Amino acid sequence: MISAAMQWSLALGGCTATPISQLEAQHLVTLIPQAVIAAGLGGKVEAKQYDPSDGKDMFFYFMLLSSVSPPNTPLDNGMLGYYAVNKLSGQVIEAVVGAETMRGQELERFQAKVRAKHCIGQTLVSKSEKLAP
């Protein structure tokens, strides 16, 4: 496995990859499909950072809340789930059940912008996919 320091110093086409910020990670979480649906239903979506006892330094962790529960959530309490964002790749991963990598048009569009800003290439994203939160 490649260490975080080695990945961050990986030069890609003349620029050096840098980790994403906590604010960028927080915005990424609010763009997962469940959050987009909740916002479309008029809900206020909020990602609150938390620090799990077994958390890894390579991830930011968030619980995602909404004032409206979309139909695709199991509970009708505004909790959309717990998510981890990889600091090296911007991948958003469901952090409690199944460790599913989140996908969605708006999420992927913003991930592309963040990755370009931080010189994060596809090679680094692919290597980071193997890391679980």
N, C-alpha and C positions, 0 to 999 in steps of 0.2 A: 504494500500500500504506500502511496506517495504522501508525505507529510504535508500539512497545510502550508507551512513556510515554503516548501519546494513548489507547491502548486501556485502560490501567490507570486513567486518570483519567475514563473514560467513566462518567457518572452514570446509574444504572439505578434508577428508582423510589425516589429518595431515599437510595440508598446508592451508594458508589463501589466499582467492581470493583477487587479486589486479586489479586495472583498467588498461586497455591497454594504450599504449602511443599514442601520436599524430602521430608519424611516422608509427607505426603499423596500425593505423586506415587509414592513407593515402594509405598505400600499399594495404589494404583490398579493398578500393574503386577501385583501378586500376585493380582488379581481377574480377569485375562483368562481366557478359557475353558480354555486349556491348563493354566494354573496351578491352576485350580479342579479340573480332572480329576485332575491329579497329586496334589493334596492329598486328594482323595476316595479315591485309591488308597493312601493312607497315607504319601505323600511329604512331606518337609519342603521347602517352597518358599521361596526366598530371592532378593530383588532386590538386586544389588550395583551401586552407582553406579559409572559410569566416565566418562571425559572423552575423547571422540573428538577426533582432531586437527582435524577439519573441523566440529565441533559448533557449534551456534548457541546464543546466550545465552538464547533464548526457550524452551529445552527442558532438562529433566532427562533424563539418559541412564542406562539400566540394562541389565545382562545378567541374565537370569532363569534361575535354576538350580533343579533339583529332585533330591532323593535317589531319586526314582522317575521313570522315563521313561514318560509316557503313550503309548498306541498311536498317537496322531495326530502324534507328533514323528518327523522323519526319522532322527535319530540316537539310539542307545540309550546316551547318555553323560550324561544329566541336564541338558544345555543345552536350554532351551526357547526361547531367542532373545535378540535385542537389541531394546530398545524405547526410544522417546523419549516423554516426557510434556510436552505443551504447558503452560507455566506460566500462560497466559492463559485456557485453556479446560478443562484437565484431560483432554484427549483423549490416548489412548494409541495410539501409532503404531508399527508394526513398523519398526525403524530401519535394517535392512540390505537386505532383499529386498522390493521392491514398495511400500514405504511404506503398507501397508494400515492403515486405522483399525480398531482392535480394538473389538469389540462383545460384549456378553454381559450377561445379566440382573443378576448380582451387581455387575459392573463399572459398569453404567449406574445402578444404585441408589446406589452410593457416589459416582459422579460427580455425581448430582443433589444429594446432601447437601453435597459440597464446593463445588459451584457456588453453592448457596444461601448457604452460609457466607461466600463471597467475593464475593457480589453479581455473579456472572457470568451474564448473561442469554443467551438464545438468539441474539441478534444478534451478540454477541461470539463465541460458539461458532462461528457460521456464518462470520464473518470469519476466524477462526483456522484453519478447515479448509483454507484455501488455502495455509497455511504448511507447508512440508515441513521435516523435521528435518535 
